[in-house]
């Protein structure tokens, strides 16, 4: 077709990408367990339109990236559409306008047709010759995904071109609309048979949701290695040739076996969810199909579309639910992000709870497992310990009666229902602590705070991503002493981290926060405890200097801004009072519009000074990650550890980080597969063409001595009598996603970080 120039440009772009990548072919699953698939072999990964979660579906870039980051026997999926002159192209939909620029190139060629009885308007492949489509460029058709690569001029490719250009290990043709093409005097049957007879093209699977089409071609494939697969659509959708719903056809698996060797079903057919998006018990579909000798392929896997709260926004957990549940395994999974099922199959399946750690990565909680339960509650800490965290953390706040408690913020509005309580009138503005108004922990006694209901934090609520709503108010807040008791009784823990902020202000108000922490640790036996370490964290060097003069605890300096580097003298200053540093993710891999642009030298320079480096905060929601990480928190953690060289992660989902460091792919040394290789900083950003580049951003500042040096802490002032502050203010949005009934100036929301993706 007239797209050879476009193909050559696309090849050049992907080759440029490959040049920045050092990958080793995957070796396949090495676990010794027998898979509960029909064949007993590992499940297949089917790359839906290639790596369509990043690049345009069915583009050379998407297919190439799938081959780069997936299992060595990955199957490339092609949705076949027919042109007016009978050519078969790989394109995701019957209509061309949602995934290409056809509406711009051919503005006046829009038509309306009946598709399965529904009047549908758009630009259809049947109205264009293959030559005409040579002028059309593919683009990203999912609007929540980045369009920054649409300038790479990926052409529409024929089925034969796709196979010739990519030479895939296995190839899958999906025929979605045979009946439509038949109505317009185009024969999908003739096309499929001609392709399968082509010695230069090998078709491993052909699927369709139309019974008549598969029955029609089945006799031609009785002695063929090509597998025919029936595709189930929604249970209430009607199959056009039988006029039965797919739900009805599902009850007659024996009938399907007469013309197909496998079935595709939406994943909800296997693991349904209730109206609140929590998992229901699995159906017997996989076991029933296997009894009939049918393979089962599950579809609708997208890292950037949440499915069930049970998975805690972790796509690896979701894939494992379908292949490693102890009862059955699907035979393949169809995904827009093939890197994730590849890793799930080869690196994580059948690990077991007692799998040994392959790398030395410290996992520190962020307010406990605050991604699953309200932060700093007994349930959040218990979940973190259960999930294999090394260190649980307590951000210490002081109450009006001088009790040190664990609370994620000094402002009670951020983590409790105080704004809807009888204490809602206690708003005040304290510029030394924060912009705007709040109701602060030292405004209430411990007995009063205990009456408040916890609220789970949902930091990505602006994207409608909420955390575990069924347990959004679960748990009980703890004093520091109660927290230390929980930690002391958990033999799996390596230690505790106690963070102290706002100490100078609290001391001036009569709250002896440092003494309160020392006293609680002493009473809990941590002065003599040797099996668990104590880490004291603060962004205040004066706090850490005080603890250095009185204890042998591990001291952790928190850098509370994004930095692009640090002066040597500054690092020397930090080393004089701390043994570790906490920095932000952006201080390791700076971002622009959610694309990683480069890597700083902050981590290697700090480590060269024998300072451990911990990075915060690792969350599972895909909107919290750069596009480079493919909407997969495991890819992000892996890149920061293997690529960034960090010593530890601070995370609100400890289970994901703990599982990562136990995956079997990490012990292969020089044979680490592509799906467990770190991304190369700036490689994805480098594929953005000039018209799509975001505006340049100023580099992050260097950390200086002036940022670190502080005067000694002031003495504890005499405590003023408590009064009820007057006044209220406007209500901003709190991190838990709930309205603040009483709070102040709203900080401007930063640019939308909508998903994530890839490149090594």
LUMZA-29866 format. One record per residue (C-alpha): x, y, z; residue number from 1. Coordinates in steps of 0.02 Angstrom, whole numbers, plus 50000, padded with zeros to 5 digits. Layout:
<recs>
X,Y,Z,NUM .
...
</recs>
This chain:
<recs>
50000,50000,50000,1 .
50054,50182,49988,2 .
50125,50185,50165,3 .
50303,50122,50143,4 .
50374,50292,50189,5 .
50270,50292,50347,6 .
50325,50117,50391,7 .
50508,50161,50366,8 .
50489,50313,50479,9 .
50402,50206,50610,10 .
50541,50077,50602,11 .
50671,50213,50626,12 .
50579,50279,50780,13 .
50567,50109,50861,14 .
50748,50066,50818,15 .
50799,50227,50903,16 .
50704,50168,51054,17 .
50785,49997,51050,18 .
50956,50077,51042,19 .
50926,50151,51214,20 .
50873,49985,51285,21 .
50973,49838,51347,22 .
50860,49688,51361,23 .
50881,49501,51369,24 .
50752,49383,51297,25 .
50643,49302,51426,26 .
50678,49122,51466,27 .
50499,49075,51501,28 .
50428,49018,51666,29 .
50553,48928,51775,30 .
50436,48877,51914,31 .
50415,48692,51934,32 .
50231,48692,51972,33 .
50112,48616,51845,34 .
49998,48748,51776,35 .
49812,48721,51791,36 .
49786,48766,51609,37 .
49710,48643,51486,38 .
49882,48596,51417,39 .
49974,48605,51582,40 .
50089,48736,51506,41 .
50107,48918,51556,42 .
49966,49034,51501,43 .
49989,49138,51345,44 .
50002,49327,51337,45 .
49903,49404,51195,46 .
49956,49583,51155,47 .
49794,49668,51106,48 .
49842,49775,50957,49 .
50020,49764,51021,50 .
50064,49873,51171,51 .
49910,49979,51139,52 .
49912,50050,51315,53 .
50052,50164,51255,54 .
50060,50175,51067,55 .
49916,50179,50942,56 .
49827,50011,50930,57 .
49891,49904,50786,58 .
50037,50020,50751,59 .
50214,49965,50715,60 .
50267,50049,50877,61 .
50137,49957,50980,62 .
50179,49787,50906,63 .
50367,49817,50922,64 .
50354,49868,51103,65 .
50250,49714,51141,66 .
50386,49603,51069,67 .
50516,49698,51169,68 .
50432,49685,51338,69 .
50336,49521,51336,70 .
50363,49334,51349,71 .
50462,49263,51203,72 .
50308,49172,51138,73 .
50191,49322,51150,74 .
50044,49322,51029,75 .
50013,49481,50929,76 .
49828,49518,50908,77 .
49760,49596,50748,78 .
49580,49654,50729,79 .
49547,49628,50543,80 .
49446,49753,50442,81 .
49417,49748,50253,82 .
49442,49893,50133,83 .
49331,49930,49983,84 .
49448,49831,49872,85 .
49451,49681,49989,86 .
49619,49707,50075,87 .
49632,49654,50256,88 .
49705,49783,50375,89 .
49746,49777,50560,90 .
49637,49908,50641,91 .
49547,49904,50809,92 .
49372,49952,50753,93 .
49249,49945,50609,94 .
49250,50136,50611,95 .
49414,50221,50570,96 .
49387,50392,50647,97 .
49423,50352,50829,98 .
49597,50280,50802,99 .
49662,50378,50653,100 .
49661,50548,50570,101 .
49545,50490,50430,102 .
49416,50624,50475,103 .
49549,50756,50444,104 .
49616,50681,50282,105 .
49444,50641,50210,106 .
49328,50766,50291,107 .
49178,50731,50179,108 .
49181,50541,50179,109 .
49074,50510,50334,110 .
48935,50381,50310,111 .
48797,50298,50411,112 .
48770,50109,50411,113 .
48674,49981,50511,114 .
48795,49880,50618,115 .
48710,49733,50702,116 .
48546,49825,50682,117 .
48610,49989,50756,118 .
48625,50147,50651,119 .
48808,50197,50661,120 .
48890,50354,50591,121 .
49074,50370,50551,122 .
49214,50337,50428,123 .
49211,50152,50380,124 .
49349,50047,50302,125 .
49230,49986,50167,126 .
49223,50161,50094,127 .
49411,50173,50061,128 .
49532,50080,49951,129 .
49695,50020,50023,130 .
49785,50153,49922,131 .
49677,50290,49996,132 .
49713,50230,50172,133 .
49898,50251,50135,134 .
49870,50435,50174,135 .
49795,50399,50346,136 .
49896,50394,50507,137 .
49855,50295,50664,138 .
49830,50383,50830,139 .
49787,50340,51009,140 .
49602,50303,51019,141 .
49583,50296,51209,142 .
49567,50475,51265,143 .
49628,50442,51443,144 .
49796,50384,51371,145 .
49933,50498,51309,146 .
49922,50563,51131,147 .
50102,50624,51132,148 .
50158,50490,51008,149 .
50028,50529,50876,150 .
50157,50631,50783,151 .
50260,50476,50741,152 .
50159,50446,50582,153 .
50120,50263,50609,154 .
50031,50201,50451,155 .
49888,50077,50440,156 .
49964,49908,50395,157 .
49889,49760,50306,158 .
49886,49591,50391,159 .
50026,49532,50277,160 .
50132,49689,50309,161 .
50108,49669,50496,162 .
50171,49491,50491,163 .
50316,49530,50373,164 .
50374,49683,50470,165 .
50360,49608,50644,166 .
50387,49420,50616,167 .
50289,49381,50775,168 .
50315,49218,50871,169 .
50127,49191,50857,170 .
49991,49287,50768,171 .
49805,49305,50807,172 .
49670,49370,50689,173 .
49507,49429,50765,174 .
49359,49442,50646,175 .
49230,49548,50734,176 .
49106,49596,50596,177 .
49095,49462,50461,178 .
48906,49488,50443,179 .
48930,49675,50410,180 .
49058,49645,50273,181 .
48949,49511,50195,182 .
48806,49636,50183,183 .
48922,49748,50082,184 .
48980,49610,49964,185 .
49149,49585,50045,186 .
49202,49410,50096,187 .
49298,49395,50258,188 .
49300,49207,50231,189 .
49392,49225,50067,190 .
49517,49344,50142,191 .
49554,49232,50292,192 .
49576,49077,50184,193 .
49692,49170,50065,194 .
49801,49230,50208,195 .
49813,49060,50292,196 .
49866,48984,50125,197 .
50005,49111,50109,198 .
50167,49021,50150,199 .
50244,49182,50211,200 .
50113,49209,50346,201 .
50073,49093,50492,202 .
49907,49119,50580,203 .
49898,49031,50749,204 .
49726,49088,50807,205 .
49568,49153,50724,206 .
49428,49217,50833,207 .
49255,49288,50804,208 .
49098,49327,50904,209 .
48993,49262,50758,210 .
48946,49077,50762,211 .
48904,49070,50576,212 .
49075,49134,50523,213 .
49170,49005,50626,214 .
49055,48865,50570,215 .
49082,48919,50390,216 .
49272,48914,50398,217 .
49291,48767,50520,218 .
49297,48630,50386,219 .
49446,48716,50306,220 .
49545,48707,50467,221 .
49510,48529,50524,222 .
49688,48474,50485,223 .
49769,48642,50516,224 .
49875,48703,50660,225 .
49768,48861,50664,226 .
49652,48866,50815,227 .
49474,48933,50800,228 .
49410,49027,50952,229 .
49233,49087,50989,230 .
49226,49259,51068,231 .
49091,49295,51196,232 .
49032,49474,51210,233 .
48921,49545,51348,234 .
48803,49417,51423,235 .
48650,49515,51365,236 .
48717,49552,51191,237 .
48638,49452,51050,238 .
48743,49342,50936,239 .
48681,49387,50760,240 .
48678,49216,50676,241 .
48589,49118,50814,242 .
48489,49264,50885,243 .
48534,49202,51059,244 .
48617,49303,51195,245 .
48797,49261,51235,246 .
48739,49219,51410,247 .
48626,49085,51337,248 .
48765,49017,51225,249 .
48877,49004,51377,250 .
48760,48870,51446,251 .
48795,48761,51295,252 .
48984,48742,51293,253 .
48967,48574,51206,254 .
48893,48663,51055,255 .
49041,48783,51048,256 .
49159,48635,51045,257 .
49086,48580,50877,258 .
49170,48724,50784,259 .
49302,48797,50902,260 .
49446,48738,51011,261 .
49436,48883,51131,262 .
49334,49030,51194,263 .
49369,49211,51237,264 .
49268,49281,51382,265 .
49271,49450,51469,266 .
49360,49428,51636,267 .
49199,49463,51729,268 .
49131,49297,51664,269 .
49262,49212,51774,270 .
49280,49328,51923,271 .
49122,49434,51934,272 .
49109,49587,52045,273 .
48963,49658,52142,274 .
48889,49831,52119,275 .
49023,49904,52232,276 .
49164,49826,52130,277 .
49214,49693,52254,278 .
49249,49517,52196,279 .
49115,49383,52205,280 .
49158,49197,52207,281 .
49228,49134,52043,282 .
49115,49046,51920,283 .
49146,48868,51860,284 .
49170,48926,51681,285 .
49356,48884,51664,286 .
49337,48712,51741,287 .
49182,48676,51637,288 .
49267,48729,51476,289 .
49422,48627,51516,290 .
49313,48474,51542,291 .
49249,48498,51365,292 .
49426,48518,51299,293 .
49409,48704,51266,294 .
49546,48829,51305,295 .
49490,48987,51395,296 .
49561,49158,51354,297 .
49512,49303,51467,298 .
49495,49477,51392,299 .
49475,49657,51449,300 .
49638,49675,51545,301 .
49692,49857,51556,302 .
49816,49923,51685,303 .
49733,50094,51677,304 .
49553,50040,51704,305 .
49516,49986,51884,306 .
49413,49828,51899,307 .
49397,49774,52081,308 .
49449,49854,52245,309 .
49513,49682,52300,310 .
49665,49711,52190,311 .
49717,49874,52276,312 .
49753,49952,52106,313 .
49891,49823,52076,314 .
49874,49744,51902,315 .
49994,49602,51943,316 .
49878,49549,52083,317 .
49734,49546,51960,318 .
49826,49437,51834,319 .
49879,49316,51970,320 .
49697,49298,52021,321 .
49665,49218,51850,322 .
49818,49106,51839,323 .
49873,49065,52017,324 .
49721,49042,52128,325 .
49745,48859,52171,326 .
49591,48799,52077,327 .
49612,48843,51893,328 .
49710,48946,51769,329 .
49650,49027,51611,330 .
49748,48978,51456,331 .
49787,49154,51403,332 .
49756,49338,51443,333 .
49721,49476,51317,334 .
49799,49638,51375,335 .
49837,49815,51314,336 .
49989,49810,51430,337 .
50074,49643,51392,338 .
50225,49680,51502,339 .
50120,49651,51659,340 .
50046,49478,51622,341 .
50218,49425,51559,342 .
50295,49469,51727,343 .
50148,49393,51822,344 .
50171,49227,51732,345 .
50359,49213,51732,346 .
50413,49309,51887,347 .
50272,49303,52014,348 .
50158,49152,51988,349 .
50174,49010,52114,350 .
50296,49105,52223,351 .
50214,49060,52388,352 .
50210,49168,52544,353 .
50381,49110,52603,354 .
50479,49147,52444,355 .
50650,49215,52486,356 .
50701,49394,52451,357 .
50805,49413,52294,358 .
50860,49593,52325,359 .
50899,49701,52476,360 .
50761,49831,52468,361 .
50693,49903,52629,362 .
50504,49922,52631,363 .
50439,50060,52745,364 .
50255,50094,52766,365 .
50174,50262,52738,366 .
50049,50278,52881,367 .
50037,50088,52882,368 .
49951,50007,52733,369 .
49856,50168,52705,370 .
49809,50118,52529,371 .
49693,49986,52602,372 .
49635,50062,52767,373 .
49631,50234,52848,374 .
49809,50284,52886,375 .
49887,50265,53059,376 .
49746,50152,53122,377 .
49767,49982,53200,378 .
49698,49902,53041,379 .
49822,49994,52929,380 .
49969,49939,53035,381 .
49907,49759,53049,382 .
49884,49751,52861,383 .
50059,49820,52832,384 .
50135,49687,52945,385 .
50031,49552,52861,386 .
50090,49613,52691,387 .
50274,49593,52739,388 .
50328,49771,52776,389 .
50500,49791,52858,390 .
50468,49953,52953,391 .
50304,50029,53009,392 .
50296,50216,53031,393 .
50215,50333,53154,394 .
50202,50520,53113,395 .
50193,50590,53289,396 .
50067,50726,53329,397 .
50031,50801,53500,398 .
49860,50816,53581,399 .
49802,50958,53691,400 .
49838,50854,53846,401 .
50015,50811,53789,402 .
49988,50635,53724,403 .
50095,50585,53574,404 .
49987,50497,53445,405 .
50009,50426,53270,406 .
49920,50530,53140,407 .
49963,50563,52958,408 .
49939,50750,52975,409 .
49939,50880,53113,410 .
49778,50943,53031,411 .
49637,50829,53088,412 .
49532,50876,52936,413 .
49649,50774,52826,414 .
49616,50605,52907,415 .
49461,50616,53017,416 .
49280,50673,53018,417 .
49319,50819,53132,418 .
49246,50943,53006,419 .
49078,50855,53023,420 .
49089,50840,53213,421 .
49049,50948,53362,422 .
49227,51017,53349,423 .
49202,51094,53177,424 .
49208,51269,53252,425 .
49388,51247,53311,426 .
49465,51308,53149,427 .
49616,51419,53157,428 .
49754,51481,53041,429 .
49936,51447,53086,430 .
50053,51505,52947,431 .
50204,51421,53030,432 .
50121,51252,52996,433 .
50021,51268,52836,434 .
49931,51381,52715,435 .
49749,51402,52756,436 .
49649,51346,52905,437 .
49638,51183,52997,438 .
49585,51096,53155,439 .
49745,51038,53235,440 .
49782,50889,53345,441 .
49837,51001,53488,442 .
49666,51085,53487,443 .
49586,50925,53554,444 .
49624,50805,53694,445 .
49662,50622,53660,446 .
49493,50571,53729,447 .
49410,50691,53607,448 .
49513,50632,53458,449 .
49466,50452,53497,450 .
49284,50497,53464,451 .
49324,50548,53285,452 .
49299,50429,53140,453 .
49451,50392,53030,454 .
49440,50429,52843,455 .
49545,50337,52715,456 .
49659,50444,52610,457 .
49621,50446,52424,458 .
49756,50557,52349,459 .
49699,50518,52170,460 .
49517,50560,52202,461 .
49523,50700,52073,462 .
49530,50559,51944,463 .
49386,50467,52028,464 .
49505,50337,52098,465 .
49449,50303,52275,466 .
49525,50180,52398,467 .
49433,50033,52475,468 .
49267,50122,52504,469 .
49194,49976,52601,470 .
49323,50008,52737,471 .
49347,50195,52715,472 .
49306,50228,52899,473 .
49378,50069,52976,474 .
49503,50058,53117,475 .
49553,50146,53276,476 .
49683,50281,53303,477 .
49831,50242,53417,478 .
49944,50329,53540,479 .
50129,50313,53510,480 .
50139,50191,53654,481 .
50002,50081,53579,482 .
50092,50087,53411,483 .
50254,50030,53491,484 .
50164,49886,53576,485 .
50098,49826,53407,486 .
50272,49839,53332,487 .
50356,49752,53477,488 .
50239,49603,53461,489 .
50271,49584,53273,490 .
50422,49470,53256,491 .
50431,49497,53068,492 .
50470,49682,53083,493 .
50645,49751,53069,494 .
50599,49909,53159,495 .
50494,50066,53177,496 .
50509,50238,53100,497 .
50448,50387,53201,498 .
50434,50551,53109,499 .
50430,50719,53196,500 .
50381,50880,53109,501 .
50338,51056,53171,502 .
50444,51028,53327,503 .
50500,51211,53352,504 .
50320,51272,53344,505 .
50258,51136,53462,506 .
50397,51172,53587,507 .
50355,51357,53585,508 .
50174,51311,53623,509 .
50225,51205,53772,510 .
50219,51033,53690,511 .
50379,50937,53727,512 .
50366,50825,53574,513 .
50545,50760,53573,514 .
50539,50717,53758,515 .
50371,50632,53735,516 .
50443,50522,53599,517 .
50597,50478,53701,518 .
50489,50437,53851,519 .
50372,50324,53751,520 .
50518,50231,53673,521 .
50599,50206,53841,522 .
50440,50141,53922,523 .
50412,50022,53776,524 .
50584,49947,53803,525 .
50662,50014,53644,526 .
50808,50086,53740,527 .
50875,49909,53762,528 .
50788,49821,53618,529 .
50909,49742,53495,530 .
50794,49643,53380,531 .
50707,49798,53309,532 .
50790,49961,53259,533 .
50720,50133,53292,534 .
50725,50260,53152,535 .
50690,50443,53190,536 .
50643,50545,53038,537 .
50625,50733,53019,538 .
50647,50871,52893,539 .
50720,50972,53036,540 .
50906,50949,53066,541 .
50887,51021,53241,542 .
50770,50879,53289,543 .
50893,50748,53228,544 .
51038,50836,53315,545 .
50943,50825,53478,546 .
50914,50639,53458,547 .
51095,50614,53405,548 .
51153,50691,53568,549 .
51041,50577,53673,550 .
51019,50411,53581,551 .
51097,50287,53462,552 .
50943,50277,53352,553 .
50955,50279,53162,554 .
50924,50457,53107,555 .
50840,50494,52940,556 .
50841,50666,52860,557 .
50689,50704,52752,558 .
50714,50823,52607,559 .
50545,50906,52593,560 .
50563,50974,52416,561 .
50607,50906,52244,562 .
50793,50930,52214,563 .
50903,50916,52060,564 .
51064,50890,52157,565 .
51155,50930,52318,566 .
51313,51025,52358,567 .
51456,50921,52428,568 .
51460,51028,52584,569 .
51274,50999,52606,570 .
51296,50811,52597,571 .
51436,50823,52725,572 .
51320,50920,52840,573 .
51183,50789,52825,574 .
51308,50650,52858,575 .
51358,50734,53021,576 .
51188,50700,53099,577 .
51100,50567,52992,578 .
51133,50396,52918,579 .
50994,50399,52788,580 .
50898,50522,52680,581 .
50719,50523,52616,582 .
50692,50606,52447,583 .
50549,50620,52324,584 .
50530,50517,52165,585 .
50554,50674,52061,586 .
50724,50699,52143,587 .
50780,50535,52063,588 .
50689,50541,51896,589 .
50627,50718,51856,590 .
50465,50727,51758,591 .
50384,50844,51634,592 .
50198,50818,51604,593 .
50213,50644,51681,594 .
50358,50592,51568,595 .
50528,50555,51642,596 .
50654,50671,51562,597 .
50818,50616,51641,598 .
50902,50545,51795,599 .
50988,50652,51927,600 .
51148,50606,52019,601 .
51066,50632,52188,602 .
51057,50448,52235,603 .
51235,50398,52185,604 .
51308,50551,52272,605 .
51214,50518,52434,606 .
51261,50335,52430,607 .
51443,50379,52396,608 .
51437,50470,52564,609 .
51373,50308,52646,610 .
51199,50378,52665,611 .
51054,50258,52633,612 .
50924,50330,52515,613 .
50738,50300,52538,614 .
50613,50368,52412,615 .
50432,50417,52438,616 .
50289,50391,52404,617 .
50254,50236,52302,618 .
50069,50213,52268,619 .
49978,50087,52159,620 .
49857,50203,52071,621 .
49916,50224,51892,622 .
49886,50412,51896,623 .
50022,50428,52029,624 .
50156,50361,51911,625 .
50247,50427,51758,626 .
50189,50363,51588,627 .
50357,50276,51575,628 .
50303,50143,51700,629 .
50159,50073,51596,630 .
50027,50098,51730,631 .
50112,49961,51831,632 .
50179,49998,52007,633 .
50296,49848,51995,634 .
50381,49924,51842,635 .
50402,50085,51940,636 .
50477,50001,52093,637 .
50592,49896,51985,638 .
50654,50049,51891,639 .
50692,50146,52050,640 .
50783,49998,52126,641 .
50878,49924,51977,642 .
50890,50086,51879,643 .
50894,50217,52016,644 .
50994,50118,52145,645 .
50887,50166,52294,646 .
50897,50074,52460,647 .
50715,50076,52510,648 .
50538,50128,52467,649 .
50408,50217,52571,650 .
50240,50154,52516,651 .
50056,50151,52560,652 .
50040,49979,52477,653 .
50179,49874,52559,654 .
50117,49712,52483,655 .
50166,49765,52307,656 .
50344,49811,52358,657 .
50368,49657,52465,658 .
50312,49543,52324,659 .
50424,49633,52200,660 .
50585,49594,52294,661 .
50541,49409,52300,662 .
50508,49383,52115,663 .
50611,49246,52034,664 .
50663,49350,51884,665 .
50780,49454,51992,666 .
50897,49308,52025,667 .
50941,49281,51843,668 .
51086,49403,51847,669 .
51131,49441,51667,670 .
50976,49352,51603,671 .
50845,49469,51676,672 .
50701,49473,51549,673 .
50636,49629,51466,674 .
50483,49639,51575,675 .
50594,49649,51730,676 .
50721,49774,51661,677 .
50719,49955,51720,678 .
50657,50092,51606,679 .
50787,50206,51530,680 .
50754,50385,51590,681 .
50703,50499,51448,682 .
50683,50362,51318,683 .
50495,50380,51305,684 .
50507,50569,51312,685 .
50630,50560,51168,686 .
50496,50483,51055,687 .
50383,50635,51068,688 .
50388,50736,50907,689 .
50412,50924,50916,690 .
50229,50977,50893,691 .
50179,50868,51041,692 .
50320,50912,51161,693 .
50262,50991,51324,694 .
50338,51159,51373,695 .
50510,51145,51451,696 .
50517,51158,51640,697 .
50650,51235,51749,698 .
50763,51106,51834,699 .
50737,51067,52016,700 .
50849,51170,52133,701 .
51005,51105,52218,702 .
50999,51068,52404,703 .
51111,51193,52493,704 .
51184,51210,52667,705 .
51059,51349,52702,706 .
50918,51225,52670,707 .
50987,51105,52799,708 .
51066,51208,52938,709 .
50951,51261,53080,710 .
50973,51337,53252,711 .
50953,51220,53401,712 .
50777,51180,53457,713 .
50702,51308,53577,714 .
50664,51257,53756,715 .
50489,51200,53800,716 .
50384,51354,53836,717 .
50258,51367,53974,718 .
50094,51303,53909,719 .
49962,51436,53881,720 .
49785,51399,53940,721 .
49684,51320,53801,722 .
49546,51423,53722,723 .
49423,51394,53583,724 .
49485,51488,53428,725 .
49361,51593,53334,726 .
49327,51605,53150,727 .
49303,51490,53005,728 .
49364,51486,52827,729 .
49325,51418,52657,730 .
49342,51232,52631,731 .
49475,51157,52518,732 .
49482,50975,52465,733 .
49574,50862,52586,734 .
49688,50717,52536,735 .
49551,50594,52582,736 .
49442,50662,52443,737 .
49310,50723,52567,738 .
49255,50904,52576,739 .
49337,51008,52710,740 .
49194,51095,52797,741 .
49316,51213,52878,742 .
49482,51250,52797,743 .
49561,51378,52687,744 .
49646,51433,52530,745 .
49647,51301,52395,746 .
49816,51265,52318,747 .
49808,51257,52129,748 .
49801,51075,52067,749 .
49954,51024,51967,750 .
49948,50958,51789,751 .
49846,50801,51760,752 .
49952,50645,51777,753 .
49835,50525,51690,754 .
49919,50356,51665,755 .
50079,50272,51641,756 .
50180,50173,51525,757 .
50343,50120,51474,758 .
50513,50105,51400,759 .
50673,50028,51451,760 .
</recs>
